[in-house]
C-alpha cells in the first residue's frame, strides 16, 4: 500500500511537470540550413493554433507490475489554462490479484495563480503552485521572433518523416543539456512553493534527478501539422528515457536511503518501463463542460504541497 501511495503521489507530481513540458517551447536542429530545419522553422513561424483550442493528451506508463494511464483534457483561453482528467493505476499483486486506483483531478491557472485539485483516497485535496503558474504563463504565450530563434537553438535535429500537399510530420530530437539549463534557470527565477521540510527535501531531490535525466536521455517527439492553415494535428512523445534515467539517478544518490519497496520500484522503472504520450485536438465544443469544477471539489481540503505520503525517505 505504501508503494502504491508513493507512486500515486509521484504521478501527480509528474502530471504537474507534464503541464510545463507538453506544449514546451524547447525544440531545434543541428544544421540551420538543412531542408528539415527550414521546414521546421516554417511550421513554427506559420503556426496558427487558436488559443482557445481544446487538446487531449493520453500518457501511458507500463512496467512488469504496475501500469498507469493519464487521460487529460486541456484548454487555453487568453492567459488562463484549464485541465481535467483521470489518472488510472493498475498494480499486479503477489497473490495474483489486481488493484485498480483512479485519481480524478482538475487544474486551473490564471495569471500568477495555479490551483490543482485531486482526489486522495476518499477526499478531495488542493494545493497552489505560483511557481508553476509562472512557467505555464511563459509556455502558453505566443512566441515572438527571438523566442522562435531560441526554440530553433534548443533542438538537436529534425527529420521529415512524411509530407504531402496537406500534411507534414517531423521527428524532432531535443538538446537535453539546454533544456536542463533552461529549467534550472526557471527554478531559480521561480523558487519552489513553500511546504513542509519533508516537502522541500522531496522537491529538491526530485528536480535534481529530473535534471540528470534530461541530460542523459534521448528526448524526441513527432509533430504533425496541417499545411493548409498550419494548425497542429497531433503530437507524439517518448518519455521512456527520461523516466528511466530519473529512476537511475534516484537509485544512484548516495545521500538517500530508500525503503526496500521504493528501491525495488525504482529499479523496475529504471530498467523495465516505458512511458509514451499522445496529443490530439478534438473538435468537440461540448468538451468545454469538462472544465467546470463541481462545487464539492471547490471545497477540497487545502494542503501545503505534494508530499511522499506515508513513506519515509531519509537523507544520510
Beta strands, then each sheet from edge to edge (+ up, - down):
strand 1: 54-62
strand 2: 66-77
strand 3: 80-92
strand 4: 98-110
strand 5: 113-120
strand 6: 123-128
strand 7: 155-163
strand 8: 167-174
strand 9: 220-226
strand 10: 231-238
strand 11: 256-257
strand 12: 274-280
strand 13: 301-302
strand 14: 314-315
sheet 1: 7+ 8- 9+ 10- 12+ 1- 2+ 3- 4+ 5- 6+ 13+
sheet 2: 11+ 14-
end
